[in-house]
Amino acid sequence: MNFNSDLLSNLSAKLQLPLPGREAQYRMAHIGRSDPSPMDKMPRKACVMVLLYPDEQSITKLVLIQRVRHKKDRHSGQIGLPGGGLEATDKTLQAGALRELEEEVGVPIQSVTVLGALSELYISVSNFLVYPFVGYVETQPDFVAQPSEVQAILEAPLQLFLDKNLRKTKQLRLLNGMILNKVPYFEVDGHTVWGATAMILNELSEIITEQVLSGTD
């Protein structure tokens, strides 16, 4: 999919309308994933950014990170979107997402235009309520990984998440030894993108494929 003003303006407009929400998210969720209410668990707020940008051929891409492995991190080593917990100094959720983006992959806050927000998603295993945002930069960034948080930076074409023929399922063994069968995932450079990240990206995918693509490349 080409990176152009039509795609960005249409996506911005659609993000202001009612979103597909849980229904779209759970199409990329493991069948055993529950949908508990976070209201009685006082979850910590987290913010992530889906950053769109053009590569040298003007193909639309987005950036993902592989988290550094920590024994106490429930998401250790997994592939995710740049982001993290909301800090007291963050004036808004959007500000938190932009700060984390700059800290983790080195994209200056002032270079990012935010198009809108996706639906929040509760992650029970870590008790985070995640607020995803979608933004873009005009040129391909010079990414710089934050060594303490980011093991690797992955650049993926947006089209990979739109093509339903590229979606797969597999068996996954979690860090605690639990085995999950038939887990939906996206494959990016040999890495498995599943769980909350896949759910967030699927909502974006459905907004684009069902509501934005007509009239765009």
GUDOZA-128839 format. One record per atom (N, C-alpha, C): residue in three letters; x, y, z. Coordinates in steps of 0.001 Angstrom, whole numbers, plus 524288, in hexadecimal, padded with zeros to 5 digits. Example, Ala and Ser with C-alpha at 12.3 -4.5 7.8 and 13.67 -1.06 7.14 Angstrom:
2
ala833867E9C681E78;ala8300C7EE6C81E78;ala833907F31C81E78;ser832327F73681BA8;ser835667FBDC81BE4;ser832648001E81EBE;
***
This chain:
217
met8034E7FB5480000;met800008000080000;met80370804DC80000;asn8026B808687FC5B;asn8058280D207FBF7;asn8043C810FC80059;phe80844813D2801FA;phe807BC817E2805ED;phe8063F81CE080321;asn8018481EE580428;asn7FFD6823AD8018D;asn7FBD582696804DC;ser7FA9182B5480322;ser7F71482EB480628;ser7F18A82C8B8066D;asp7EFD3829C780258;asp7EA8B8278A80268;asp7EA0582386806C6;leu7EDD38200C8072A;leu7EDBC81C1A80B49;leu7ED8B81EAB810A6;leu7F0DE822838117F;leu7F143824F4816A5;leu7EC5D8281081802;ser7EA5182B0E81450;ser7E5B582E3D8157A;ser7E0E982AD881655;asn7E056826C28132D;asn7DBE282340813DC;asn7DC378204781903;leu7E0E181E7881A51;leu7E18B81BAF81F3C;leu7E07D81F48823D7;ser7E2568241C82391;ser7E153827DC827BF;ser7DB7B828A882882;ala7D89E8292082433;ala7D2F5829F48248B;ala7D0438253C826F8;lys7D1CC8208E8256B;lys7CF3E81BD782764;lys7D07481ADD82D20;leu7D4FB81C9C82EED;leu7D65181BE183473;leu7D30C81F6083809;gln7D06282331835D1;gln7CCF78268B838F1;gln7C777824458395D;leu7C6488204383649;leu7C12981DC283650;leu7C1228193883A32;pro7BC8B816F783B5B;pro7BC6A8125483EBC;pro7BFF680E0B83C94;leu7C30280BA983FFC;leu7C6F7807E083E68;leu7C4E18024883EA6;pro7C7547FEAD83BC9;pro7C5B57F93283C0B;pro7C64F7F6DA8417F;gly7CA477F8978445A;gly7CAE77F724849D8;gly7CBF97F16B84ADA;arg7C98F7EF7284F0E;arg7CAA17EA34850F5;arg7C9CD7E61084CC6;glu7C5C17E6A484998;glu7C48C7E2B1845A2;glu7C91E7E1F2841E8;ala7CB727E64B84030;ala7CFF47E5F983CB2;ala7D4C57E40783F95;gln7D5977E5E38444F;gln7DA197E42F84757;gln7DA207DE4884820;tyr7D5A47DC2A84992;tyr7D5737D6A784B18;tyr7D5947D2E984676;arg7D57E7D4FA841B5;arg7D64C7D18D83D36;arg7DBFC7CFCB83CCB;met7DF807D26283F9B;met7E4F77D0A883FD2;met7E6817CF1B8455B;ala7E2C27CD8184880;ala7E3CF7CBCA84DDD;ala7E3AF7C5DA84E27;his7E6BA7C3B8851C8;his7E6837BE19852C9;his7E1167BCAE854BE;ile7DF237B8298531E;ile7D9CC7B6A085460;ile7D8D57B66185A41;gly7DCEB7B57985D4D;gly7DC417B51A862F6;gly7DCC37BA46865C8;arg7DDAA7BE84862DD;arg7DE447C39B8655B;arg7D90A7C57D8677A;ser7D8FB7C6E586C6D;ser7D4387C8E386ED5;ser7D3E57CEC786E17;asp7CF7B7D0FB86F77;asp7CEAD7D68E86EE0;asp7CCFB7D8E98741E;pro7D07D7D89F87807;pro7CEFA7DA7A87D39;pro7CE8B7E06487D6C;ser7CB517E246880F4;ser7CAE67E7E9881C0;ser7CF647E9BC88535;pro7D2217EDE288394;pro7D6767EFD2886CA;pro7D4BA7F37988B27;met7CFBE7F4A888B63;met7CDF97F8D388EC5;met7CF037F7C789490;asp7CED77F2CF8962D;asp7CF9D7F19D89BB4;asp7D5397F01089CEC;lys7D8CC7F0B489913;lys7DE3B7EF0B899D4;lys7E20D7F398899D0;met7E01F7F85B89940;met7E3607FD0989935;met7E81A7FC5A89596;pro7E72E7FB7A89090;pro7EB897FA8F88CFA;pro7EED97FF6988C42;arg7F3C57FE8B88B01;arg7F737802DA889A1;arg7F65C8042D883E8;lys7F66580935882B2;lys7F5A080ADF87D4B;lys7FAC280A8487A47;ala7FA51808BA8756C;ala7FEC880884871E8;ala7FD2980ABD86CA3;cys800EC80CB5869B4;cys7FFE480F20864AE;cys803B580CF6860A4;val801C480BD385BFE;val80526809FF857CD;val803FF80D27852DA;met807BE80D0A84F40;met807308100084A68;met807F480C71845B3;val8042180C7C8422D;val804C280A1B83D06;val806C880E798397D;leu80BD480E4283842;leu80E378127283528;leu80EA8810BF82F7A;leu80C0A813A382BFF;leu80C42812B082664;leu8103F81664823E9;tyr812E38146E81FD5;tyr816CB8179F81D28;tyr817F88152A817D6;pro81A248182B81436;pro81B788160380F14;pro82108813F280F00;asp821E980FA780C22;asp8274A80E0080B40;asp82953810A880657;glu82DC980EF180456;glu83028811967FFDD;glu82CE2811147FAEB;gln8296F80D1F7FAB5;gln8260380C697F631;gln8207B80E787F738;ser81FE3811857FB63;ser81AD7813CD7FCEC;ser816D380FB07FE71;ile818AE80B2280024;ile815428071F8023F;ile814518084F8080B;thr80F71807F7809CA;thr80E278092980F37;thr81003804CB812D0;lys812F78064C816C0;lys814E08029181A93;lys8136B8045E82010;leu813FE800CA823D0;leu8136D8022082953;leu817CB7FF8A82C64;val818F2801B6830EE;val81D5B7FFD283403;val81B727FC97838A9;leu81E2D7F84483994;leu81D477F4E483E18;leu822687F44584108;ile822087F2A1845E5;ile826BE7F1B3848F8;ile826A37EC3184B40;gln82B4F7EA0684BF7;gln82BD47E54A84F14;gln82DC87E6EA8546D;arg82AD77E58285868;arg82C277E72985DAF;arg830F67E43F85FAC;val834267E6FC862B1;val838A17E48A86546;val8369C7E06586918;arg839807DC45869B2;arg837E07D80D86D36;arg839157D969872E1;his834ED7D9888761A;his835617DA6087BBC;his8326A7D60A87E77;lys834A37D3E18828D;lys832157CF9488550;lys82CCE7D1258878F;lys82C3F7D6108893C;lys827737D7C188BCA;lys823787DA1688804;asp824C97DA4988306;asp8214D7DC9A87F22;asp81DE57D85987CCC;arg818BB7D8D987D71;arg815177D4F887B4E;arg815317D4E287556;his817217D905872F4;his8173D7D95F86D3F;his81CDF7D93D86B32;ser8205F7D71786E40;ser825EA7D6E886CF8;ser826E47D46B8679C;gly829F47D71786465;gly82B797D50285F5A;gly827587D53985B21;gln822AB7D6E285C68;gln81E6F7D6E385897;gln81ED47DB92854DC;ile81C107DB2185080;ile81BC57DF6484CB7;ile817167E2D084E0F;gly817F17E7E384E2A;gly813B97EB7084F88;gly8144A7F0A584CCC;leu810C27F42084E02;leu810FA7F97684C15;leu814117FCCD84FE7;pro816B9800DA84E11;pro8195380465851AD;pro815698069B85594;gly816C78067485A89;gly8132D8086C85E7B;gly8149780680863E2;gly811838081D867A2;gly812798068F86D08;gly80EC180949870B9;gly80FE3808C1875B8;gly80C7880AD8879B6;gly80C2E810C8879B9;leu8078E812CA87AE2;leu806C78186C87B55;leu809B581A6F8801E;glu80C8681EC287F6F;glu80F808211E883A9;glu80CA5825E6885CA;ala80E078275C88A9E;ala80B8382BD588D1D;ala80C6B830E188A15;thr810BA8311E88728;thr811FB835DA88434;thr80F108362C87F02;asp80C7E831F187D68;asp8098A831FE87880;asp8045B834D887949;lys8038F8390187668;lys7FED083C188770F;lys7FA0183965874D6;thr7FACB83629870E5;thr7F67B8335786E70;thr7F85582DDE86CF7;leu7F4A582A7F86B93;leu7F6038254B869AA;leu7F927825B68649D;gln7F7948293B86133;gln7FA6F829F985C4E;gln8000882BB885D53;ala800BA82F258611B;ala805FF830EB86278;ala8095282C6086467;gly806EF828D786747;gly809C78244686924;gly80B80820CA864A6;ala8081E82007860D2;ala8097C81CD385C48;ala80DF281F428592A;leu80DCD8245D85881;leu811EA8270B8559E;leu8171B826E185893;arg816EC8279985DB5;arg81BB882758860D6;arg81E3D821F486066;glu81B0481DDE860F0;glu81D1481890860A3;glu81F558176D85B3B;leu81CD38196785729;leu81EC5818AD851DB;leu8243681B0785148;glu824E381FBC85338;glu829FC8224C852D6;glu82E0C81F7185623;glu82C9481DD885ACE;glu8305281B3485E38;glu83202815F185C15;glu82E59812F285A03;glu82F8D80D8E8588E;glu831F380CF885325;val830498103A84F6E;val8326280F9484A1E;val834A081499847CA;gly834E4818C984AE2;gly837AD81D7484947;gly834FE820FA84565;val82FC382092844E4;val82CEE823FD84142;val82B64829018442C;pro82D4A82D8C84287;pro82C1A832678455A;pro8263F8338084592;ile824758350F84A1E;ile81EE88361B84AE6;ile81CD483A1784702;gln81FE483E2C84615;gln81E068426C842BD;gln81D6D840D483D09;ser81F9A83C6283B88;ser81F3683AA683616;ser81A53837638350A;val8176D8360D83925;val813078326C838A8;val80DD78355883873;thr80AA1833FB834AC;thr80544835D783468;thr801B0831648361B;val7FE858325083A12;val7FB0282E4683C17;val7F5D282E8F8392A;leu7F43182A1C83707;leu7EF55829D183400;leu7EA95828C283767;gly7EB678260783BB8;gly7E706824B383F19;gly7E8588201084286;ala7E46781E0E84527;ala7E51B819C7848D8;ala7E1F3815068472B;leu7E3ED8106D84884;leu7E10A80B8A847F7;leu7DE7580A4184D30;ser7DBB7805ED84D61;ser7D8EE804678522B;ser7DCBE8028B85654;glu7DBC6803F885B31;glu7DF0D8021285F70;glu7DE757FC2886016;leu7E25F7F9B78625B;leu7E26C7F40A862EE;leu7E4BB7F2A286844;tyr7E1E97EF7886B36;tyr7E3C17EDD78705D;tyr7E6FF7E8E186FDF;ile7EBA67E8E287254;ile7EF1A7E44F87266;ile7EF417E24D877FB;ser7EC7C7DE17878E9;ser7EBD07DC3D87E45;ser7F0D37DA14880A6;val7F4367D79587D6F;val7F8E17D51087F8D;val7FC8F7D90088215;ser7FC907DDD98802E;ser7FFE17E1E78827E;ser7FCB67E655884DD;asn7F77E7E5EF8849F;asn7F3ED7E9CD886D9;asn7F4EA7EF48884AD;phe7F57A7EF8C87F82;phe7F6047F48B87CCE;phe7F11D7F58F8798F;leu7EF4E7FA5787992;leu7EB527FC21875F4;leu7EE2B7FF59871D4;val7EE697FD4D86D10;val7F1B17FF8D868F6;val7EE768031286563;tyr7F095807B086471;tyr7EE1B80B84860F8;tyr7F18980C2B85C1D;pro7EFCA80A2A8579E;pro7F2F580A8C852D9;pro7F1AC80F7C84FB5;phe7F5C1811CE84D86;phe7F52F8165184A14;phe7F7A181511844D2;val7F5D4817E2840CE;val7F7EE8174683B86;val7FA1C81C87839D4;gly7FEFD81C728380A;gly8016D8213C83631;gly804E2820278317E;tyr8071C8245482F5E;tyr80A998239382AE7;tyr80EE5827B682AE4;val8130D826798280F;val8172382A3F826CA;val817B182A55820DC;glu8198882EA981EC7;glu819A482F6F8191A;glu81E0082C7281660;thr8223482B4181934;thr826A38288B816DD;thr82841823F981A4D;gln82B2D8205F81801;gln82CEA81BC881AE3;gln8307981D6B81F63;pro82F2C81BEF82437;pro8324681D99828B1;pro8379181ACE828F9;asp83B3B81D4682BA2;asp8401E81ABB82D20;asp83F4681894832A1;phe83D9D813B7832F3;phe83C398117E837FB;phe8410E8109183B5E;val8406C8119884060;val8448B8108B8443B;val8420780DAA848CD;ala843A4808D9849A9;ala841498059E84DC3;ala8433F807328532A;gln83FAD8075C856DF;gln8410F8084885C55;gln843398032485E8E;pro84842802DC85FD7;pro84AB57FDD78612C;pro8482E7FB07865C5;ser846427FDEB86998;ser844187FB7486E40;ser83EB27F91986D5F;glu83C177FA9686917;glu836BD7F8D786827;glu836037F5E186307;val839307F72E85F23;val838487F53D859D6;val83CD77F1ED857FB;gln83BBF7ED07856E8;gln83FBE7E97C854E5;gln840787EA1F84F07;ala83C2D7EB0B84C3B;ala83C797EBA98468D;ala837EC7EEF9844AA;ile838C87F19384050;ile834C17F4A783DBA;ile833427F1DC838AA;leu82E2C7F136837D3;leu82C337EEA683324;leu828FC7F29082FFA;glu829C47F28E82ADE;glu826B97F5DC8275B;glu823607F258823ED;ala81E487F3108242F;ala81AAB7EF998216F;ala817317F2B081DBF;pro816487F0AC8190E;pro812937F34D81583;pro80D0B7F2F4817A4;leu80A427F7378175B;leu804DC7F75481936;leu801967F32681684;gln802A77F2238118B;gln7FF9C7EE6180E88;gln7FFB27E8F0810FD;leu803E47E798813BD;leu804477E2778163D;leu7FFC57E18A81A01;phe7FDFB7E5A581C93;phe7F9D77E51F8207C;phe7F4637E58E81E15;leu7F4277E6FE81923;leu7EF1F7E78E8167D;leu7ED827E2A48138A;asp7F1527DF93811E1;asp7F04E7DAF680EAD;asp7EEE57D64C81226;lys7E9F77D4CF81224;lys7E8307D0898157D;lys7EAA27CB4F81404;asn7EC9B7CAD280F42;asn7EF247C5F880DA2;asn7F4717C52C81045;leu7F68F7C95181285;leu7FBA47C8F481514;leu7FB307C7B681AE8;arg7F67C7C74581CDD;arg7F5BF7C6238226B;arg7F6307C04B8236F;lys7F8A07BEF9827D1;lys7F9B57B98682902;lys7F8237B85682E9E;thr7F84B7B34A82FFC;thr7F7AA7B1A68356C;thr7FC0F7ADD8836BC;lys7FD807AD9D83BAE;lys801A77AA2283D53;lys801177A8E98431E;gln804397A523844EE;gln8047F7A3F284A7D;gln808CE7A74584CEB;leu807A57A99A8515E;leu80B787ACDD85413;leu80C607AAD185991;arg811487AACE85B2E;arg812A67A98B86099;arg814217AE9D8635E;leu811597AFEF8677E;leu8124F7B4C086A56;leu816D87B41586E21;leu818A77B8708704D;leu81D147B847873E9;leu81BF77B502878BE;asn816FC7B4C687A4F;asn8159A7B1B487EEF;asn814C67ABEF87DAC;gly815C87AA7F878CE;gly815347A51187739;gly80FF17A3AF874F5;met80C267A7268756B;met806F97A61787347;met807337A5D086D56;ile804427A22486B23;ile804097A1898657D;ile7FEB27A34686388;leu7FEC27A6B585F90;leu7F9F57A87C85D0F;leu7F9C37A6458578D;asn7F55D7A41785621;asn7F4B27A1D8850F5;asn7F1997A57284D63;lys7F2D17A53384867;lys7F0017A8268445D;lys7EFB87ADF9845A1;val7F4397B030846BE;val7F48C7B5C3847E5;val7F4F77B8D3842C4;pro7F1727BC80841BE;pro7F1E87BFB283CF9;pro7F69C7C35883D6A;tyr7F9537C40383904;tyr7FDD87C78083931;tyr7FF1E7C98D833C6;phe802187CDDE833C0;phe804887CFE982F08;phe80A537CE7F82F4A;glu80CA87CD5082ADE;glu812457CC3182AC0;glu815277D0C58284E;val818E67D2F282B36;val81C047D75F8295B;val821C47D5E3829B7;asp824487D53882556;asp829DB7D3D58252D;asp82B127CF2A828AB;gly827AB7CB438288D;gly828887C68F82BA1;gly826D97C6F783143;his824DD7CB7B832E2;his8230D7CC5683836;his81D217CBC08387D;thr81B3F7C9FA83CF7;thr815A87C92D83DD7;thr813467CDEB84083;val80F817D05283DF4;val80CAD7D4CC84032;val807457D2DB841B3;trp806547D278846CB;trp8016E7D0258489E;trp7FF737D33484D58;gly7FB407D14284FB1;gly7F93A7D3AA85475;gly7F72F7D92785396;ala7F8187DC8E8576F;ala7F5E77E1D08574D;ala7F7AE7E4E08527F;thr7FC9B7E431850F2;thr7FE8D7E71484C62;thr7FBA57E57F84779;ala7FAE67E06E846B2;ala7F7F57DE9484227;ala7F2517E07784253;met7F00B7E0A6846FC;met7EAA47E2688478E;met7EA187E8308462B;ile7EDCB7EB58847E7;ile7EDBF7F0EB846B1;ile7EE5F7F1C3840D4;leu7F21A7EF0183E80;leu7F3137EFAA838EC;leu7EE907EDA48359E;asn7EBB27E9D38379C;asn7E7407E7F983498;asn7E2D17EBF883487;glu7E21C7EED1838CD;glu7DE2B7F2F1838A2;glu7DFA57F70983494;leu7E4997F8928347D;leu7E65F7FC4983087;leu7E5907FA1482B0F;ser7E6DF7F51482A63;ser7E63A7F28782555;ser7E0977F2C882374;glu7DCEC7F1B4826F0;glu7D7737F1AB82553;glu7D5727F72482427;ile7D7637FB04826EF;ile7D5EE80068825B1;ile7D7C6801C982037;ile7DC8D8003481EE6;ile7DEB980180819C5;ile7DC1B7FE6581571;thr7DBD17F9468160E;thr7D9E27F608811C7;thr7D4137F6A0810D3;glu7D1077F7AD814EC;glu7CB687F7F381449;glu7C9697FD7F81382;gln7CC6E8016481504;gln7CA58806AF814F1;gln7CDBA80A9E811FF;val7D2AC8096F81115;val7D63480D6B80F07;val7D81680C4880986;leu7D8968075A8081F;leu7DB66805FD8035A;leu7D8FB808177FE5D;ser7D3DF808937FE1E;ser7D18080A6E7F948;ser7D38980FE67F7F8;gly7D5BB810537F358;gly7D7C6815657F1A9;gly7DD6F816437F317;thr7DFF8812737F5BA;thr7E5808130B7F700;thr7E88380EA57F48F;asp7EDC080F437F46D;asp7F11680B227F24F;asp7F1508068D7F610;
***
